Amino acid sequence: MKIFFDMVGCRLNQAEIEQMSREFRQEGHTIVATMDDADTVVVNTCSVTTQAASDSRQKIRRSGAHGKEVIVTGCWSTMEPSMAMQIPGVIQVVSNDNKDDLVRSFFSQHLDKAKNAFDAEPIARAPLPGLRQRTRAFIKAQDGCDNNCTFCITTIARGKSISRPFTQILADIHSAENGGTKEIVLTGVHLGSWGQEIDKPTHLTNLLEIILKETSIPRIRLSSLEPWDLDETFLSLWQNPRLCKHLHLPLQAGSDATLRRMLRKTTTASFRNLLSTARMIIPDIAITTDLICGFPGETDEEFEQSRLFVQEMAFSGGHVFSYSEREGTPAIRIKTKVPHPVRKERNAVLQEILKKSETTFFEENLSKTALVLWEATNVRSENGWRMSGLSSNYIKVTAEAPSYLWNQIDEVRLDSIEKQGMSGTILNR
């Protein structure tokens, strides 16, 4: 059988479809690059914003319209299972609670068999074909969240925080190593809470220590981390060069009053101190963030506080979201709404600040060298291949290469700033 994977959303969704892909391949089935080539389509949905929910429905409808059998899972379908099941072509809706058993359930229900291969040693990772292909392996370490941020629908869709046992995480990493992967990305809804509900180990720090000791993967990157989970002991792990010099720390708002309404467990003062400490311990680190503008009750004064604070923090990049009403979240009950045109204006202001600070970060890296993992190429010319990849500190780098260097790590001198990153010269070839 030929299976095609599609998704909307976060790195955790990417990690999940990679895991499902390995399980389908272990059963002897083929993962294909396009929907047209597939017998069955699996769509991993998202509901973090109204747009993400709409995009999820669109992907499902498109698959069904092409006459494919569609299995739907993820956050949107967990919140709206009846609506998902009514979309033409959908044969099964799998909630987040049962997502880990999706492949086994598919075979038992639709093929009337479930082979013992699920209990065998995991096969080597192979990148997903097509648009979801990544050189980096996304490894799910944790799911769910026990925080109560008032804007967040994901906590409702994903449930309570659950840590995957480190033995399972190591097995996934070894599978990636056996497949030739050079970089893993640890993912989770609240990754920094890993281990807090189990006896030993007890913190993400311990998990990273185990991974550094028990694996030889050249690069380890972390997905989003809540700022209140980090301390100097955690940051000191970056003395090991295998840890990528990039932290994604969602701020959400630069006003303490707004942060309190969001029920964020941080303040501008503690966030400022964390960034100062991280930059002192980890030279050349990239710190990116997420921001929400137009949150209910956000006054002109509060937004001005946010604007100034975001400017002060000098992030190396990030994402800005206009507040999106999500049914079931506490924030929707806050009566003072920010008009949509004002949300749009504030979004543009914050986007411009992040763009300027990103450019400053690029300028600080001019003429420096960086180790770049090549992930894609889009041009082959008489001069060779035009490769694109990521540095340890999350700069998108392009360079001319004499040969196709996909999934290779090279030393690159960063020569100039481009629209979407930097360009450079490969030094070791």
ZALO-431533 format. One record per residue (C-alpha): residue in one letter; x, y, z. Coordinates in nm, 3 decimals, decimal comma, padded with zeros to 5 digits, m for minus. Layout:
ZALO-431533
+-------+---------+---------+---------+
: setor :       X :       Y :       Z :
+-------+---------+---------+---------+
:     A :       X :       Y :       Z :
...
+-------+---------+---------+---------+
END
This chain:
ZALO-431533
+-------+---------+---------+---------+
: setor :       X :       Y :       Z :
+-------+---------+---------+---------+
:     M :  00,000 :  00,000 :  00,000 :
:     K :  00,117 :  00,355 : m00,077 :
:     I :  00,082 :  00,615 :  00,201 :
:     F :  00,111 :  00,994 :  00,173 :
:     F :  00,151 :  01,217 :  00,478 :
:     D :  00,034 :  01,576 :  00,502 :
:     M :  00,014 :  01,811 :  00,799 :
:     V : m00,047 :  02,158 :  00,933 :
:     G :  00,129 :  02,292 :  01,238 :
:     C :  00,430 :  02,249 :  01,459 :
:     R :  00,749 :  02,047 :  01,477 :
:     L :  00,574 :  01,800 :  01,703 :
:     N :  00,335 :  01,718 :  01,419 :
:     Q :  00,639 :  01,664 :  01,195 :
:     A :  00,791 :  01,428 :  01,454 :
:     E :  00,466 :  01,231 :  01,471 :
:     I :  00,431 :  01,177 :  01,097 :
:     E :  00,796 :  01,068 :  01,082 :
:     Q :  00,722 :  00,808 :  01,352 :
:     M :  00,411 :  00,688 :  01,168 :
:     S :  00,614 :  00,667 :  00,848 :
:     R :  00,865 :  00,431 :  01,012 :
:     E :  00,584 :  00,210 :  01,140 :
:     F :  00,416 :  00,188 :  00,798 :
:     R :  00,751 :  00,106 :  00,636 :
:     Q :  00,816 : m00,156 :  00,901 :
:     E :  00,494 : m00,319 :  00,789 :
:     G :  00,623 : m00,329 :  00,432 :
:     H :  00,434 : m00,034 :  00,288 :
:     T :  00,564 :  00,256 :  00,078 :
:     I :  00,567 :  00,624 :  00,169 :
:     V :  00,512 :  00,835 : m00,143 :
:     A :  00,598 :  01,195 : m00,226 :
:     T :  00,262 :  01,310 : m00,363 :
:     M : m00,102 :  01,260 : m00,286 :
:     D : m00,170 :  01,153 : m00,645 :
:     D :  00,054 :  00,847 : m00,599 :
:     A : m00,110 :  00,737 : m00,274 :
:     D : m00,379 :  00,485 : m00,185 :
:     T : m00,426 :  00,638 :  00,161 :
:     V : m00,356 :  00,988 :  00,293 :
:     V : m00,282 :  01,063 :  00,660 :
:     V : m00,341 :  01,425 :  00,763 :
:     N : m00,205 :  01,549 :  01,097 :
:     T : m00,411 :  01,858 :  01,181 :
:     C : m00,361 :  02,174 :  01,389 :
:     S : m00,596 :  02,409 :  01,573 :
:     V : m00,363 :  02,666 :  01,730 :
:     T : m00,531 :  02,943 :  01,527 :
:     T : m00,850 :  02,968 :  01,324 :
:     Q : m00,633 :  02,979 :  01,011 :
:     A : m00,456 :  02,656 :  01,108 :
:     A : m00,792 :  02,486 :  01,161 :
:     S : m00,913 :  02,611 :  00,822 :
:     D : m00,593 :  02,490 :  00,652 :
:     S : m00,639 :  02,148 :  00,814 :
:     R : m00,993 :  02,113 :  00,678 :
:     Q : m00,875 :  02,223 :  00,334 :
:     K : m00,605 :  01,956 :  00,320 :
:     I : m00,854 :  01,686 :  00,420 :
:     R : m01,110 :  01,799 :  00,162 :
:     R : m00,847 :  01,812 : m00,113 :
:     S : m00,740 :  01,455 : m00,039 :
:     G : m01,098 :  01,331 : m00,040 :
:     A : m01,175 :  01,516 : m00,362 :
:     H : m00,893 :  01,324 : m00,528 :
:     G : m01,066 :  00,999 : m00,439 :
:     K : m00,826 :  00,899 : m00,162 :
:     E : m00,905 :  00,725 :  00,164 :
:     V : m00,816 :  00,972 :  00,436 :
:     I : m00,712 :  00,911 :  00,797 :
:     V : m00,733 :  01,225 :  01,007 :
:     T : m00,557 :  01,290 :  01,336 :
:     G : m00,414 :  01,583 :  01,531 :
:     C : m00,545 :  01,874 :  01,734 :
:     W : m00,824 :  02,004 :  01,509 :
:     S : m00,980 :  01,662 :  01,453 :
:     T : m00,948 :  01,585 :  01,826 :
:     M : m01,152 :  01,898 :  01,900 :
:     E : m01,399 :  01,843 :  01,612 :
:     P : m01,414 :  01,466 :  01,545 :
:     S : m01,772 :  01,464 :  01,411 :
:     M : m01,700 :  01,744 :  01,166 :
:     A : m01,383 :  01,567 :  01,051 :
:     M : m01,568 :  01,238 :  00,998 :
:     Q : m01,828 :  01,410 :  00,778 :
:     I : m01,570 :  01,528 :  00,524 :
:     P : m01,591 :  01,311 :  00,210 :
:     G : m01,316 :  01,052 :  00,189 :
:     V : m01,245 :  01,030 :  00,562 :
:     I : m01,246 :  00,667 :  00,677 :
:     Q : m01,108 :  00,715 :  01,028 :
:     V : m01,055 :  00,993 :  01,283 :
:     V : m00,786 :  00,921 :  01,542 :
:     S : m00,772 :  01,143 :  01,850 :
:     N : m00,445 :  01,267 :  01,997 :
:     D : m00,494 :  01,023 :  02,285 :
:     N : m00,478 :  00,732 :  02,040 :
:     K : m00,235 :  00,877 :  01,786 :
:     D :  00,055 :  00,654 :  01,891 :
:     D : m00,157 :  00,352 :  01,792 :
:     L : m00,277 :  00,496 :  01,460 :
:     V : m00,081 :  00,258 :  01,238 :
:     R : m00,164 : m00,050 :  01,443 :
:     S : m00,530 :  00,055 :  01,452 :
:     F : m00,535 :  00,107 :  01,076 :
:     F : m00,415 : m00,245 :  01,007 :
:     S : m00,641 : m00,410 :  01,264 :
:     Q : m00,955 : m00,226 :  01,153 :
:     H : m00,910 : m00,197 :  00,779 :
:     L : m00,681 : m00,481 :  00,684 :
:     D : m00,791 : m00,722 :  00,956 :
:     K : m00,436 : m00,783 :  01,066 :
:     A : m00,174 : m00,638 :  01,296 :
:     K :  00,167 : m00,790 :  01,246 :
:     N :  00,420 : m00,853 :  01,516 :
:     A :  00,656 : m00,612 :  01,344 :
:     F :  00,535 : m00,337 :  01,576 :
:     D :  00,725 : m00,509 :  01,856 :
:     A :  01,044 : m00,546 :  01,656 :
:     E :  01,350 : m00,323 :  01,671 :
:     P :  01,280 :  00,009 :  01,491 :
:     I :  01,411 :  00,026 :  01,139 :
:     A :  01,650 :  00,298 :  01,028 :
:     R :  01,493 :  00,638 :  00,971 :
:     A :  01,439 :  00,746 :  00,611 :
:     P :  01,341 :  01,108 :  00,536 :
:     L :  00,984 :  01,154 :  00,420 :
:     P :  00,972 :  01,204 :  00,044 :
:     G :  00,826 :  01,518 : m00,111 :
:     L :  00,759 :  01,851 :  00,058 :
:     R :  00,789 :  01,705 :  00,409 :
:     Q :  01,140 :  01,578 :  00,349 :
:     R :  01,385 :  01,689 :  00,618 :
:     T :  01,750 :  01,599 :  00,671 :
:     R :  01,692 :  01,668 :  01,040 :
:     A :  01,504 :  01,403 :  01,237 :
:     F :  01,225 :  01,534 :  01,457 :
:     I :  01,208 :  01,330 :  01,778 :
:     K :  00,901 :  01,343 :  02,001 :
:     A :  01,009 :  01,360 :  02,366 :
:     Q :  00,695 :  01,489 :  02,535 :
:     D :  00,328 :  01,561 :  02,471 :
:     G :  00,057 :  01,765 :  02,639 :
:     C :  00,084 :  02,058 :  02,878 :
:     D : m00,011 :  02,136 :  03,239 :
:     N :  00,014 :  02,513 :  03,196 :
:     N : m00,306 :  02,716 :  03,176 :
:     C : m00,220 :  02,994 :  02,934 :
:     T : m00,555 :  03,157 :  02,872 :
:     F : m00,515 :  03,183 :  02,492 :
:     C : m00,405 :  02,826 :  02,426 :
:     I : m00,629 :  02,564 :  02,265 :
:     T : m00,341 :  02,317 :  02,234 :
:     T : m00,352 :  02,234 :  02,605 :
:     I : m00,714 :  02,126 :  02,560 :
:     A : m00,645 :  01,932 :  02,242 :
:     R : m00,331 :  01,757 :  02,371 :
:     G : m00,425 :  01,697 :  02,735 :
:     K : m00,195 :  01,668 :  03,036 :
:     S :  00,182 :  01,662 :  03,013 :
:     I :  00,325 :  01,317 :  02,940 :
:     S :  00,697 :  01,241 :  02,908 :
:     R :  00,812 :  00,966 :  02,677 :
:     P :  01,054 :  00,727 :  02,851 :
:     F :  01,413 :  00,810 :  02,769 :
:     T :  01,462 :  00,454 :  02,641 :
:     Q :  01,204 :  00,520 :  02,365 :
:     I :  01,362 :  00,854 :  02,283 :
:     L :  01,705 :  00,694 :  02,257 :
:     A :  01,563 :  00,421 :  02,031 :
:     D :  01,428 :  00,688 :  01,795 :
:     I :  01,761 :  00,869 :  01,795 :
:     H :  01,950 :  00,546 :  01,721 :
:     S :  01,706 :  00,482 :  01,436 :
:     A :  01,792 :  00,828 :  01,302 :
:     E :  02,165 :  00,762 :  01,342 :
:     N :  02,134 :  00,432 :  01,155 :
:     G :  01,963 :  00,620 :  00,873 :
:     G :  02,251 :  00,865 :  00,844 :
:     T :  02,088 :  01,161 :  01,019 :
:     K :  02,329 :  01,437 :  01,125 :
:     E :  02,088 :  01,642 :  01,339 :
:     I :  01,791 :  01,565 :  01,562 :
:     V :  01,531 :  01,811 :  01,688 :
:     L :  01,372 :  01,725 :  02,024 :
:     T :  01,008 :  01,830 :  02,025 :
:     G :  00,713 :  01,853 :  02,261 :
:     V :  00,418 :  02,072 :  02,351 :
:     H :  00,593 :  02,172 :  02,676 :
:     L :  00,936 :  02,023 :  02,617 :
:     G :  01,088 :  02,182 :  02,926 :
:     S :  00,852 :  01,983 :  03,150 :
:     W :  01,003 :  01,653 :  03,039 :
:     G :  01,052 :  01,416 :  03,333 :
:     Q :  00,858 :  01,615 :  03,591 :
:     E :  00,587 :  01,351 :  03,634 :
:     I :  00,823 :  01,051 :  03,648 :
:     D :  01,071 :  00,941 :  03,912 :
:     K :  01,407 :  00,944 :  03,734 :
:     P :  01,538 :  01,130 :  03,539 :
:     T :  01,355 :  01,442 :  03,652 :
:     H :  01,441 :  01,725 :  03,414 :
:     L :  01,518 :  01,796 :  03,051 :
:     T :  01,875 :  01,862 :  03,166 :
:     N :  01,903 :  01,495 :  03,262 :
:     L :  01,761 :  01,381 :  02,929 :
:     L :  02,014 :  01,589 :  02,736 :
:     E :  02,296 :  01,449 :  02,948 :
:     I :  02,180 :  01,096 :  02,860 :
:     I :  02,153 :  01,176 :  02,489 :
:     L :  02,500 :  01,330 :  02,485 :
:     K :  02,643 :  01,023 :  02,658 :
:     E :  02,452 :  00,744 :  02,484 :
:     T :  02,445 :  00,869 :  02,124 :
:     S :  02,692 :  01,010 :  01,876 :
:     I :  02,450 :  01,223 :  01,670 :
:     P :  02,657 :  01,528 :  01,562 :
:     R :  02,395 :  01,796 :  01,629 :
:     I :  02,111 :  01,821 :  01,880 :
:     R :  01,855 :  02,100 :  01,850 :
:     L :  01,563 :  02,179 :  02,079 :
:     S :  01,222 :  02,304 :  01,978 :
:     S :  01,029 :  02,567 :  02,174 :
:     L :  01,106 :  02,599 :  02,546 :
:     E :  00,914 :  02,792 :  02,810 :
:     P :  01,146 :  03,044 :  02,978 :
:     W :  01,051 :  02,945 :  03,333 :
:     D :  01,190 :  02,593 :  03,283 :
:     L :  01,551 :  02,701 :  03,225 :
:     D :  01,837 :  02,781 :  03,460 :
:     E :  02,216 :  02,815 :  03,455 :
:     T :  02,268 :  02,441 :  03,505 :
:     F :  02,065 :  02,374 :  03,191 :
:     L :  02,244 :  02,642 :  02,991 :
:     S :  02,585 :  02,513 :  03,101 :
:     L :  02,525 :  02,200 :  02,890 :
:     W :  02,602 :  02,415 :  02,584 :
:     Q :  02,972 :  02,377 :  02,664 :
:     N :  02,924 :  02,067 :  02,448 :
:     P :  02,940 :  02,182 :  02,083 :
:     R :  02,693 :  01,913 :  01,975 :
:     L :  02,410 :  02,125 :  02,118 :
:     C :  02,294 :  02,375 :  01,856 :
:     K :  02,331 :  02,737 :  01,961 :
:     H :  01,965 :  02,824 :  01,926 :
:     L :  01,687 :  02,866 :  02,181 :
:     H :  01,327 :  02,940 :  02,086 :
:     L :  01,173 :  03,110 :  02,390 :
:     P :  00,810 :  03,224 :  02,350 :
:     L :  00,763 :  03,563 :  02,516 :
:     Q :  00,406 :  03,623 :  02,386 :
:     A :  00,392 :  03,977 :  02,531 :
:     G :  00,634 :  04,237 :  02,662 :
:     S :  00,390 :  04,389 :  02,909 :
:     D :  00,362 :  04,242 :  03,259 :
:     A : m00,009 :  04,328 :  03,273 :
:     T : m00,073 :  04,139 :  02,949 :
:     L :  00,139 :  03,845 :  03,067 :
:     R : m00,073 :  03,822 :  03,384 :
:     R : m00,396 :  03,803 :  03,181 :
:     M : m00,234 :  03,534 :  02,969 :
:     L : m00,137 :  03,345 :  03,289 :
:     R :  00,219 :  03,322 :  03,165 :
:     K :  00,462 :  03,212 :  03,437 :
:     T :  00,717 :  03,478 :  03,356 :
:     T :  00,775 :  03,851 :  03,385 :
:     T :  00,967 :  04,093 :  03,170 :
:     A :  01,235 :  04,115 :  03,441 :
:     S :  01,288 :  03,737 :  03,464 :
:     F :  01,283 :  03,704 :  03,085 :
:     R :  01,544 :  03,980 :  03,052 :
:     N :  01,767 :  03,807 :  03,305 :
:     L :  01,735 :  03,472 :  03,127 :
:     L :  01,838 :  03,616 :  02,791 :
:     S :  02,131 :  03,798 :  02,950 :
:     T :  02,249 :  03,476 :  03,116 :
:     A :  02,206 :  03,268 :  02,800 :
:     R :  02,404 :  03,516 :  02,591 :
:     M :  02,680 :  03,528 :  02,849 :
:     I :  02,713 :  03,148 :  02,872 :
:     I :  02,659 :  03,067 :  02,500 :
:     P :  02,843 :  03,307 :  02,266 :
:     D :  02,681 :  03,365 :  01,924 :
:     I :  02,354 :  03,207 :  02,040 :
:     A :  02,039 :  03,276 :  01,839 :
:     I :  01,731 :  03,346 :  02,050 :
:     T :  01,399 :  03,350 :  01,867 :
:     T :  01,051 :  03,400 :  02,005 :
:     D :  00,673 :  03,396 :  01,957 :
:     L :  00,458 :  03,704 :  02,010 :
:     I :  00,083 :  03,759 :  02,030 :
:     C : m00,056 :  04,104 :  01,956 :
:     G : m00,409 :  04,226 :  02,016 :
:     F : m00,471 :  03,999 :  02,314 :
:     P : m00,801 :  04,089 :  02,490 :
:     G : m00,756 :  04,392 :  02,712 :
:     E : m00,429 :  04,500 :  02,547 :
:     T : m00,433 :  04,880 :  02,576 :
:     D : m00,226 :  05,123 :  02,374 :
:     E :  00,000 :  05,162 :  02,680 :
:     E :  00,048 :  04,786 :  02,716 :
:     F :  00,129 :  04,748 :  02,349 :
:     E :  00,382 :  05,030 :  02,373 :
:     Q :  00,545 :  04,845 :  02,664 :
:     S :  00,557 :  04,531 :  02,450 :
:     R :  00,699 :  04,718 :  02,154 :
:     L :  00,982 :  04,866 :  02,359 :
:     F :  01,059 :  04,538 :  02,535 :
:     V :  01,072 :  04,336 :  02,211 :
:     Q :  01,303 :  04,598 :  02,069 :
:     E :  01,527 :  04,577 :  02,379 :
:     M :  01,549 :  04,197 :  02,366 :
:     A :  01,710 :  04,205 :  02,019 :
:     F :  01,575 :  03,866 :  01,910 :
:     S :  01,741 :  03,700 :  01,612 :
:     G :  01,399 :  03,621 :  01,465 :
:     G :  01,054 :  03,499 :  01,556 :
:     H :  00,686 :  03,475 :  01,476 :
:     V :  00,409 :  03,727 :  01,539 :
:     F :  00,048 :  03,613 :  01,567 :
:     S : m00,255 :  03,833 :  01,584 :
:     Y : m00,471 :  03,703 :  01,868 :
:     S : m00,712 :  03,435 :  01,747 :
:     E : m01,030 :  03,357 :  01,940 :
:     R : m01,051 :  02,988 :  02,023 :
:     E : m01,369 :  02,841 :  02,173 :
:     G : m01,305 :  02,672 :  02,507 :
:     T : m01,015 :  02,895 :  02,611 :
:     P : m01,049 :  03,134 :  02,910 :
:     A : m00,934 :  03,436 :  02,707 :
:     I : m01,245 :  03,429 :  02,497 :
:     R : m01,443 :  03,537 :  02,805 :
:     I : m01,242 :  03,859 :  02,848 :
:     K : m01,487 :  04,129 :  02,741 :
:     T : m01,248 :  04,399 :  02,622 :
:     K : m01,163 :  04,298 :  02,267 :
:     V : m00,902 :  04,458 :  02,045 :
:     P : m01,049 :  04,540 :  01,701 :
:     H : m00,911 :  04,330 :  01,418 :
:     P : m00,768 :  04,630 :  01,225 :
:     V : m00,573 :  04,729 :  01,537 :
:     R : m00,443 :  04,372 :  01,575 :
:     K : m00,323 :  04,387 :  01,216 :
:     E : m00,147 :  04,720 :  01,270 :
:     R :  00,026 :  04,597 :  01,585 :
:     N :  00,130 :  04,278 :  01,409 :
:     A :  00,303 :  04,482 :  01,139 :
:     V :  00,487 :  04,689 :  01,399 :
:     L :  00,624 :  04,383 :  01,580 :
:     Q :  00,712 :  04,211 :  01,252 :
:     E :  00,921 :  04,512 :  01,153 :
:     I :  01,105 :  04,512 :  01,488 :
:     L :  01,188 :  04,141 :  01,456 :
:     K :  01,306 :  04,189 :  01,099 :
:     K :  01,542 :  04,468 :  01,202 :
:     S :  01,686 :  04,272 :  01,495 :
:     E :  01,726 :  03,966 :  01,271 :
:     T :  01,925 :  04,177 :  01,025 :
:     T :  02,141 :  04,304 :  01,311 :
:     F :  02,207 :  03,943 :  01,414 :
:     F :  02,311 :  03,861 :  01,057 :
:     E :  02,542 :  04,164 :  01,051 :
:     E :  02,709 :  04,041 :  01,370 :
:     N :  02,782 :  03,711 :  01,194 :
:     L :  02,933 :  03,859 :  00,877 :
:     S :  03,279 :  03,716 :  00,800 :
:     K :  03,242 :  03,453 :  01,071 :
:     T :  03,253 :  03,082 :  00,993 :
:     A :  02,968 :  02,844 :  01,067 :
:     L :  02,907 :  02,472 :  01,037 :
:     V :  02,609 :  02,429 :  00,803 :
:     L :  02,395 :  02,120 :  00,754 :
:     W :  02,276 :  02,118 :  00,393 :
:     E :  01,907 :  02,043 :  00,366 :
:     A :  01,793 :  02,149 :  00,021 :
:     T :  01,899 :  02,264 : m00,324 :
:     N :  01,693 :  02,450 : m00,580 :
:     V :  01,939 :  02,537 : m00,859 :
:     R :  02,201 :  02,350 : m01,056 :
:     S :  02,415 :  02,572 : m01,277 :
:     E :  02,748 :  02,563 : m01,456 :
:     N :  02,906 :  02,657 : m01,122 :
:     G :  02,757 :  02,354 : m00,945 :
:     W :  02,477 :  02,319 : m00,695 :
:     R :  02,313 :  02,602 : m00,500 :
:     M :  02,278 :  02,446 : m00,155 :
:     S :  02,068 :  02,569 :  00,138 :
:     G :  02,095 :  02,469 :  00,503 :
:     L :  02,106 :  02,574 :  00,866 :
:     S :  02,393 :  02,681 :  01,086 :
:     S :  02,406 :  02,572 :  01,448 :
:     N :  02,270 :  02,914 :  01,548 :
:     Y :  01,975 :  02,886 :  01,311 :
:     I :  02,087 :  03,101 :  01,021 :
:     K :  01,959 :  02,987 :  00,683 :
:     V :  02,273 :  02,976 :  00,467 :
:     T :  02,309 :  02,931 :  00,091 :
:     A :  02,632 :  02,856 : m00,096 :
:     E :  02,760 :  02,723 : m00,426 :
:     A :  02,886 :  02,364 : m00,403 :
:     P :  03,083 :  02,160 : m00,658 :
:     S :  02,870 :  01,852 : m00,584 :
:     Y :  02,536 :  01,762 : m00,431 :
:     L :  02,597 :  01,788 : m00,055 :
:     W :  02,255 :  01,702 :  00,087 :
:     N :  02,278 :  01,593 :  00,454 :
:     Q :  02,644 :  01,693 :  00,478 :
:     I :  02,797 :  01,939 :  00,727 :
:     D :  03,047 :  02,193 :  00,593 :
:     E :  03,239 :  02,490 :  00,727 :
:     V :  03,112 :  02,804 :  00,558 :
:     R :  03,233 :  03,163 :  00,570 :
:     L :  02,932 :  03,396 :  00,595 :
:     D :  02,984 :  03,661 :  00,328 :
:     S :  02,661 :  03,854 :  00,279 :
:     I :  02,302 :  03,904 :  00,392 :
:     E :  02,014 :  03,788 :  00,174 :
:     K :  01,640 :  03,831 :  00,198 :
:     Q :  01,584 :  03,504 :  00,383 :
:     G :  01,922 :  03,451 :  00,551 :
:     M :  02,290 :  03,469 :  00,454 :
:     S :  02,509 :  03,346 :  00,172 :
:     G :  02,860 :  03,215 :  00,210 :
:     T :  03,159 :  03,028 :  00,076 :
:     I :  03,230 :  02,662 :  00,157 :
:     L :  03,581 :  02,642 :  00,298 :
:     N :  03,655 :  02,272 :  00,331 :
:     R :  03,594 :  02,149 : m00,024 :
+-------+---------+---------+---------+
END
